[in-house]
Amino acid sequence: MKIKALLLALSVMSISAFAQEKVKYTKDQVKKMEQYLFNEGFSGPSPKKISTLILKDGSIHKGYCDDIEMKKGQIYEISIKDSATKKPGRFNAEKISEMYIYPSKFEKIFKAAKHYSNVRSMNTHKINKTFTDDRIQFVNQTVSLKNKKDDMEFLMQTVNPGFNDIITVYHDPRAKEVGGSYIGMGPRLGSNAGVVKSYYVKKGDKIMWLHKDDFDDNYDFLFGDNAEFMKKYPKKSVEWGFFSFLVYEYTEMSNG
């Protein structure tokens, strides 16, 4: 047992050492890491397209959304008018397992205008993720808003559905963005202008609000169980603006 404990301690020390070493990346590598790989985050459903609710009891309800109730931008109650019977129904998030919606045209246009108002976003965001015609999935999660409030069930949008095997990232509708400077009437300038400052992140049984200022403190929790990843991307060498890439790369390396 003592030998196993010693080997574990040496392994932890080795990973920690990797996290302290600095790696220098080429311009092409940095450009790749800056690409925004998450799906676009949307706050609510289009009232003109059919939303689908799957309740925890297995029943399915389809209808047009006519009202949503939120806390800090997260959905905790939704009202829909049944698409067949026209009967109104009101559902609390604690009764819903999943929800599938279509974002409104207004929100898509607003998001696109915001992204293409700064140089970094124009170079890192894909327009097809902003103007998507696909359904957006929301799932029930129990979370403490900004890690300060009592736990409550909400419907939250997964923004990394294609690579959320280990780490799931949820949209924070109230997230702020890194600012930038303007020259005349042109787009915002700055290496990090437009970078989203926070998400809700789940790994294992733990779900938390992750702000860019707390990224270093949580880096080992998120990625530290993969020594190969930590050696290639030590936290002293990366930055918050690479977050979507890092989650993707960690998932690929862990599943490989």
Secondary structure, DSSP 8 states (H G I E B T S, - for coil): -HHHHHHHHHHHHHHHHHHHS-----HHHHHHHHS--S-----SB-TTSEEEEEETTS-EEEEEEEEEEEETTEEEEEEEEETTT--EEEEEGGGEEEEEE-B-HHHHHHHHHHHTTBHHHHHH--HHHHS--S-EEEEEEEE-GGGTS--EEEEEEBS-TTS-SSEEEE--TT--B---B--TTS-BBSTTTT-B-EEEEEETTEEEEEEGGGHHHHHHHHHTT-HHHHHHS-TTT--GGGHHHHHHHHHHHHH-
